[in-house]
Amino acid sequence: MIKTTIFTKRLLIGVLSTVSFFAHSAENIELPSTLAMTAYGTGSAGYTQMVSIGNLLKNEYGTSVRILPGENDVSRMTPLRMGRVPLCACGIASYYGSEGVLLFADPQWGPQSIRLISTSTASFGLGVAVAGDINVKTPADLKGKRVAYIRGDDALNIGTEAFLAFGGLTWDDVERVEFPGYGRSFEGIVANQVDAAFTMSVAPPAQQLSASPRGIVWPELDPENKKGWQRLQTVAPYFQPHKVTSAAGENYGKDSPWIGATYPYPILVGNESLDDKTARNLVRVLIEDHDKYKDAAPGNAGYSLENQNMQWVIPYHDAVVEYYKEIGHWTDAMQAHQDGLVKRQGLLKTTWESFMGSNPPEGEDAFRSGWMEARAKALEAEGMEAVFR
């Protein structure tokens, strides 16, 4: 069962004792001569970060990194599923894949045995950006306001739903305004066709809204509001409280952060079958050589040891777990959480196999409905939250 702590403690067990271990380049690194991965499109933060890490791997260890940019979740995840690349610098779709939901509730997909290598949790946040001229201070203030719904973009819409839930609201409590794409939704805010839309706090559309006559506000998510956070994480358990020091708007910065939320981006994952040597040596480089690449691209600071959430929603690769044990950065609570996530993935996999072998209904909607029902029953029978229905 996923037990997402409302106030995530990134435990730094034994860090002081390992400072000298991280003082120089990682030693005895063994990586393939070529390492391929998928990532977001060129120009994205994720792609830029992978290029900077690729430069480090080439210059320090002779490993050439081949990055395949993908413009959507399918194009990023398919090469990983097919075994064409060992890694994906993905977004939150990696979590949806491990759960077998949304676009993965499809005969060609199902739950994926994905394992976490590392994540970046940097100074930015993710949440609902609101026009600054409608007097919204918290998610509860969105009641009756016009909120963007993006056709075909589950991640953005679930993020919006989660923020509404924090304020005790649902889509029924707001005026839902549909848009064909993410960019159009922010054009709609500027044009006063809608009041709020989900985005990254430093994204260009948020900056454009900030510079418009309407301005921008980021509704506060009080970390002491336990019921609010419980409601939010029931919808989207991958969010965590965050003091956001990089956000569009003149009222936000290091001295006046947005008390909001975030989840990691990018999320570097491989399949469970990724060989131990690659997984272990890659995480070693990311942690031990962090000073060498942390300033090479925006967001790279988020790969540091202290920015790793050790009890998140995707299980770590076994070799990564062993590495953290060796450096004293692993606890019994972390192991219990890891075991629960691995058990969950195993249950989802066997449930999928059983469902697919039971002559599942034809038709996209009927198939998805049947799978989601079977999935929820199996999880709840083991005392685990279904999260998605």
N, C-alpha and C positions, 0 to 999 in steps of 0.2 A: 504494500500500500504506500502510495506517495504521501509522505508527511512533510508538507512544505512549511517550514517555520516562518512565522509572520515577520519576525525581525531576524533576518539571516545573519548569523554570526560566521564570519570567515575566520575560522580558527587558525591561528598561526603557531601551531605546536612545533617547538624545536627550531624556529626560524633563527633565533640568535645563535644557536649552536652550529648553524650551517652557513653563516655569513662568509666565512673563509672559503667554504666549498664553492661558493658562487663568485668568488673574487676574480677568477680568471676564466678563460674560455673553457667550455666543456671539453673534457678529455676522453680519448678512446671512443669517439663517436663513429658508429658504423651505420651509414645510410646508403640506399641504392644510388648508383651513379645518376639516375634520372628518377624524379619523383613527380608524378602527375596528379593534378587535382582539378576539381571544378570550383568555380567561385561566381560571385555576382558579376555583372557586366563591367566592361572597361570603364574607368572613371568612377566606379563606386568605391566606397570606403573599404569594403572587403577585398576587392581586387587590388587596390593600391597597397593594402597591408600585406597581402600574399606576395606581391612583387618585392616588397622590401625584405620580407623574410626569405624569399627566394634568393635575393642578392647576398644575404648573410650566409645561407647554406652553400652557395656557389663559391664565395670568396674564402670562407673559413674551412669548408669541408669537401669542396669539389662536387657537390650534388647540384645538378641542374634541375630546376623546378619548371615544369610545363603547366601553365594555367589555362584551363578551358573556360572562357566566360560563358555564363548562361543567363539569359534574360528572364527566365521564370523558374519556378520550383521544379517543374518536370525536367527541363533541360539541365538543371544542376544535379538532380537526384538520380536520373536514369543511368548515367555512366557509372555511378557508384553502385547501383543495384546490379548492373550488368557485369561488374567487375572490370570495367575498362579503365577506371582510375581507383586508387586505393583511398583517396581522401576527398572530402568536400568541405570547402569553407562556406557553409550554408547559413541560412537564416533559421527562423523558428519552425520552418517546414521540416527540419530534421526531427523535431519533437513530434510533430504530427505524423511523420513517417514511422517513428518508433511506436506510436499508438495505433497506427492503421486507420486513421480517421481523415475526414474531409477528402481531398483528392486521392488519398491512399486507400479509401474505402472503395476499391475498384478491383475487379478480377485480376488485373495486371500487376497489382501492387500488394495490398495487405500490409500487416505490421512488419516493419523492417528491423533486423537485429543490428541496430546502430550502436556504436560505442564512442564515447567522448574522448577526445585527445586534449583539447584546450579551448578556452573561450576568451573573448575580450570584453571586459566590462569597464568602459572608460568613463569620461566625465559627462557624456551626453545621457539623455534619458529618452524614453518612448512614452507617448501618451496622447491625449486629446488636446490639440491646440484650439483655442477659442478666440474669436474676435474680441478685441479689447474694449468694445463699446457697448456691451450688453450686461455688464455688472455680474460676471461669473467669477466666483472665488474658489468654489469647491465643486466636485462632480454633482452634488445634490442640486446646485444652482442651475443645472442644465435642464431641469424639468420644464417642459413646454417649449424649449428652444429647438431650432432646426439643426439636426445632426446628420452628417454625411454618411451614406451607406454606399460602399464601392462594389458594384456588380462584379462577381467573379474573384474577389480578393478576400478569402477567408481570414487570413492573418490580421488584416486591418480591421475587419468588421468584428472579429472576436476581441481585439484589443479595445475597440470602442465599447463593446458590450461589457467588458470587464470594468472599464472606468465608470460606466453608468451604474453597474452593480455596486461599486464602492459607495456611491451616493444613494443606494437603495432604489435605483431606477432600472427600468427595462426599456426596450425599444418602444413599448406602448406608452411610455411617459414622455416621449419626445416626438417631434415631427421629423420623421425619417425622410430624407431627401436623397434620392438615388443619383449616382453619377457613374459614367462608363469607365472612369479611371481615377487613379490617385491624384494626378496633377490637376485634373478638371475640378476635383473637389475643392482644392485651395483657390483655384480661379473663381469658384463659386462663392467662397467666403469673401474674397476681395470685392466681388460684384454684389454682395449683400443678398445672395440667393440662399445661403446657408450660414450657420454660425460656428460650426465646430467640425473638425476632422482629425483623424488619427495620423501621427507622423513621428519621425525622429526629431528631437529637439533642435538639432543643428542642420536639418535638411534645408535645401534651397527653397522649397515652397513655404516653409515656416519663416525663413528670412524675408521672403517676399511679402508675406502677410504682415510681418513686423514693420516693414517699411511702408505699408499701405496706410491710408487714412484711418482704417479701422483698428490698426494695431493688433497686438497679440497678448494673450494671457494664458498661463499654464495653471489649471486648477490644482490646488494643493491637496495632497493625499497624506493626511496626518498619520505618521507612523504609530501614534498612540491609539488610533482608532482601530482597535482590534477587530471589531465586528465588520467595519468597512473593508479591511484587508482580507478578512475571511471570505466575504462575499466576492471580492475581486478575484482571489486566488481559487475560488470554487469554479469560476468561469475560465480562468487562465492561470494555472498554477506556476507558470514559468516566470511571472513577474515577481520582482522583489523591490522593497523600498530602496530609494536612492536619493542622495543629495546631489542634484544635477547642477554642475557648475558651468556647463556649456549649453546654453539655450538661447534661441532667438528671442529678442526683446531687450530693451534697454534696462529693464529692471532686474536682469538676471546675470549672475557671474559668480566668481569665487567668494566674494564677500556677501553676496545675496543669492544663494542658490535657490533653485526651484525644489521644494520638498515634494518629490514626485516618485517616479518608478522607472524601472528599466528591466531589460533582460539582455543577456549577452548577444553581441553581434560583432564579427561573425562567430559562428559555432563550428569549430574544426572537428569533424567526425570522420570515422572510418567504419567499415563493417566489423562485426565481431571477429571475422576471419582474418582481419589485418594482422600480418605477422608481428610477433612480439618485439622483435629487434627494431623494426621501423617505428612502432608506436613508442617504445621506451626511449629511443635515442632522439626522436623528434621532440617529445615533451622535455627531455633534458636540455636540448638546445633552447627551446622557448623560455624555460625558466632560468637556466644558468647563464645564458648569453643575453639576457633581457637588456642590460645596459647598452649592448652593442646595436640594438635595433629599435629601442623604445622611442627614439625621436625621429626615426626614418619615415614615418607616415602617421597621419592623425589617427588616434585610436590605439596605437601600438602599446601605449602605457597600460592598457587594459589586460595584457597578457602576463603581467607580473604575478608572482606567487600570491601576494596578498589580495589580488583581485579575482582569484579563482573561487567560485562557489562550490565547495566540496560536497554539498548536499542539495543538488539541483534535481532536474526532472529526467535526465538521460544518464544511464550508467556509464561509468568510466571503463575504458579498455583495461583488461586485466593487467597488462604490462605497465600501464600508467599508475594503477593502484599500487603495484609493487614498488615503483619508483618513489611514490609519496611515502610509502612505509619506510623505505630505506633512508630517506632524509628526515624522518621523524615528523612528517606532516600528515599523519593519518590517525584517526581515533576509532574507538569501538563504535561510537555513534555513527561515524562516517561509514564504517563497514556494514553496520546494520542497515543503513539507508541504501547502500550499494546493493546489498543482498536482496532487499525488497524490490528494487528496480529491476534487477536481473530476473527475479522470480516473476515479476509482472510481465516482462517481455516474453519469458518462456510460456506463460499462461496464454498470452495473446497469440503467440505462434501456434500452439496446439489447438486453440479455439478456432483459428483461421483454417488450419488444415482440416479440422472436423467439419467446419461450415462448408468449405469448398468440396468436401467429399460427400456432402449430403444433398446433392442436386439442388444447389441454391437457385432462387428465383431469377428469371431472366428480366432484362430491362434495367436500365441504370438506377432508377429510383427504387424499384422493388429490391434489387440486389443490395443497395446501400442500406435500405431500411432493415432488411433481414440480417445483414451482418452487424449493424449497430445494435440491434436487439440481442443477438447472440453474444456479442462482445460484452455488453452491459451485464447480462445475466451471469456470464462466467466470472467477471471481475467482482461483482457484488457477492457472489457465492463464496468468494475467498476473502471477503471483508475489505475489498479494495474499491476506491472511488472510480466510477465510470468516467467522470469528468465530461466526456462527450456523449451525446445521445442522438 
